[in-house]
Amino acid sequence: MLELRHLRTLIALRDTGSLVEAAERVHLTQSALSHQIKDLESRLGMPLFARKTRPVSFTRAGERLLTLAEQVLPQLRLAERDLARLAGHEQGRLHMAIECHSCFQWLMPTIDHFRDHWPEVEVDIPSGQNFDLLPGLTREALDLVITDNPEPLPGVHYAPLFRYEGLLAVAKQHALATRSWVEPSDLATETLIVYPVDHSRLDVFTQFLDPAGVRPQEIRSAELTVMMMQLVASGRGVCALPNWALTEYLERDYVKALPLGKDGVWSTLYAAVREDNLELPWMEDFIRTARDTSFAVLSGVKPAGTPEDA
């Protein structure tokens, strides 16, 4: 009667707060997910959550199944890891690099969790690479690259982790702070603060400014997000960052954040790995752990499809 897929669906519904986003998380259409839940409720003879509420409000029966899911699903993951070790797949190397300056907020908990369960796998983040990171995969200098700019490379697979929205951070007293969103032309008279990377790797240029043929009045770089926020808050420029990177500063009312355009600018973050490493149990587990951790610790992210869907 009760299946693991039901437990995963209920966890997704609790975490996302809506049927639409829960369906994306478990890779079902909304109608298929609704049918699955209605079928389960019919078998049980009772509702599991209240309809037309956001976030979703669970009944006592739904809460009981959530408790069961929290007990069973982690034990299942642990058993899968143990079986992989028994099969002799525990040895390996995971040398990774990050093209995203804001990723450490969720990547560090991911790595810590992974090390706890795969202590035999050598995990390292080499510093000072003097080569392009993605081609480094094909040369086996790296085993995984976190990137939002997938390139068509032979033998490289891009596993989508999550989608996120880019927002423009401005000072609370800035003239744009009361707007609902910003247009590219609004940045023509602004100092844009960016990470010290090539502009072709920044969504604010490739998806927002460049298509409109707009150039900021001045461009200034800063290494750290906290430095950017200090500059923005003091009225010395504006900056575009992923929504999750701004959460802390928005909650503290340090700056204001606006969508880039009426419809916003959304991007997908990927874990790039060699195709011959995809089926390694510990690699599969790292990617799954990265997804789970990102949804647990980040605000405003959404499930991602394939690179073709992004």
N, C-alpha and C positions, 0 to 999 in steps of 0.2 A: 504493500500500500504506500508506504513512505519511502522515497528514494533519495539518493544523495543529491540529485539535480534539484529536488524540491528545497533542500536545505541551502544549497548554493543560491538559488533564486531568492529565498527569503533574506539571506545575508545581503545580497545585492540590493534588494528593495529597501532594507533598513539603511544601508550605507549611502544610497543615492537619494532616497526620499521620494522617488517618483517611478512610475511604471515605465516611462519612456527611457530614462537613463539606466534603470535596472535591466531592461531588455538589451540595451547596448552592451552592458557589462557582461552578460552571460551569452552574448552573441545569438539572440533570438529577435524576431520581430515582436512588436508590442502585442499584436494579436495572438501570437503563439504563446507569449508569456502569460497573457491574461487567461488564455484557455487552460494552460498548465495549472495556474492557481485555482481557477474555478473548478477544474476537475478534482484537484486535491481537496478543496473545501467541500465538494459534493460527496467525496468518499468519507471525509471526516464528519460530515453533517453539521458543520459550524463554520462561520466566517473567520478569517485569519487577520484581517485588517479592515479599517473603515475606509470606504471609498470616498473620493473627492476631498481628501485632506492632504495638505502638504506642509511639513513632511508627513509621510505615511504614519498613521496611528494604528498600532497593532492591538488586536484583542488579546485576552488572556491566553487563548489557544495559540495565537501567533507568537506571543512572547515565550511560551513554553517551547515551541519549536525552534525559536531563535536560540534559546539556551542550549538545546540539544545540538544545534548546528555549531555553536561555539565550542562545544565539547568534542564533537565527532570529527569535524573537518580538520582541525589541527592534528589530531591523532592519525588521521588518514595520511596527511602530508608526511608526518614523521615516519610512518610505516613504509611509505614509498621510498623515502630516503634510505632507510635501513635496508630495504630490499635491493636498492641500487648498489649499496656497499657490498652486500653479500654476493652480488653478481660480479664484483671485481671492478666496478667503474669509479671507484672513489679517487684514484690518482688523477692529477691533472694540473694545469696551469691556467690562471685567469689573470692575464696582464691587460689592464684596461686604460683607456684615456677618455677625456671628457671635453667635448667641444662647447659645452654649455657652462658658463660661469656661475649660473645660479643653481646648479644641480646638486650641490653638496648637501643641501637641506634634507633631501630624501635619499640621496645615494649613500651617505654614511650609515644611516640606520639599516639600509639594505645590506651593505657589506658586513656590518656587525652581525646581523641575523644570519647571513650566509656562512660566515666563518664559524659560528656556533654549531652549525649543522654539517658543514663540510670542512673540518679542520685539516684534512689531508690535502686539500686543493690549495696550491700556492697562489695567493691573491696579492697583486701589487698594482700600484698606480705610478708607473715610472714618470719622473719629472724631467723637464728640460728636453722633450722630444724636438729634434730639429728637422722633422719631416712632416709631410701631410699625414694626418692621422688615419684617414680611411684607406689610402693605399698601403699604409703600414699593416693592415689586416692581411692583404694578399701576400705580403712578404713574410708573414708570421712574426713580425716584430711585436704585434699586439694581437689579443684574442677577442677583444670587445671594445667598441667605441660608442659612447653616448652622443648622439647627434640629432639635429633637427634639419639637416641638409643631406638627404640620401643621394648618393651618386651611383649611377649604373656601373658597377664594377664586377668583373667576372668572378664567380665563386663567393660573392658576398650577399648575405641575406639581411634584410632590415626587419626586425621584429618590433612592431609598434607597441609603445608603452602607454602613452596617454596623449590626449589633446589638451591644449591650453590656449588661453587668450592673451595677447599682448595688450598692455594698457600703458597709457601715457601718464606719468606721475608729474604733478605740478605743485607749486607751493599753494597753501591754503588761500593766500591773498592774491594769487595770480588771476589775471583777467579771464583766463579760460576755466577757472575752477568751478564756475556756475553753469558751464555748458553740459549738455547731455552727452556729447561726443565731440571729437575734433576732426577737422578736415586737413588734408595735406597742406593746403595753403596757410593754415594757422601756424605752421612751423617755419615758414619762410622768414620770419622775423625773430626766431628763437635761437638760443644756444642749446644744442642737443648734446646731452652727455651720454656717452656710449662706452662699452667695454673696449679695450685696446685690441680689437680684432678687425680683419678685413670687412668692409661694409657689405660685401656680398654674402656674409654669414649672418647678417642682422635683418630680422623680419621688418623692422621699421623702415628700412631702405627698400628691400626687395619686394615687399608686399604693399607698401603704403606710399612712400615718397617717390621712388623711382618711376612707378607706373604713371604718376601724376606729373613727372618732370619737375619736382620741387626739391630744392636744396636748402637746408637750414642756413640761417645767417652765419652761424659758427658751430663747429663741432669740437667738443672737448672730451677727452677720455679719462676714465677712472678705473682702477683695478678692482675695487671692492664695491659691493652693493651698498654697504653702509656709507661709504664715501659719497656715492651718487645721491643718496637720500639726504645727506647733510647739505650738499650743494643745492639740491632742489628745494629743500625746506627753507634755505636762506635766500631763495629767489635768484640764484645764479645760473639757472638753466632748467631744462625739463629732460626727462629720460623715459624711454620705453623699455618695460621689463615684463616678464611673464607674470600673470596674475598671482601665482603662488608666491613669487619673490616679494610682492608688495603687501601681502596679507598682514604681516607683523606691523608695518608702518601705518597701514590704514586703520588697524584696530586701535593703535595708539593715537590716531588722529594727527599724525605727523605730516602727512601730505594728502592730496586728493588724487584720484585716478580716474581717467576717462578712456572709453573705448576709442580705438583708432578707426574712425568712420562709423556710420550709422549701424552697419552690420558687424563691425568688429573685425579684427584680424586674428584668425585661429591658426595654430601650427600643431604639428605632431612631433613628439620626441620618440626616437627609435634607439634600440640596441642593435648595432651592426655587428654581425658575427660571420665567420666563415661557414659556408654551407656544410662542410664536413664536420663541424663541431656542433651542429644544431641538435643532433639526437643524443649528445652526451647528457646523461641524467643530471649532472651537476650544472651544466649550462642551462638546460631547460628549467631547473629549479631556480637558478639565479634570475632568469628573466621573469619567471612567475613571481618570485619574491619582490623584484623591482616593481612590478605592476601593483601587487598587493600593498606594498609599503607606500608607494606614491599616493594611492587612493586613501590610505589611512592617515597620512601626515600632511597632505596638501589640500588647499581649498580651491574650488573652482575648476578642477581638472575633469575631463570626460574620457570615457573609453575611446580607443582609437581603432580604426580599421586597418586595412593594408596600405602600403605606400601609394597604391593607385587610387585609394579612396580619399587620401589626404588633400 
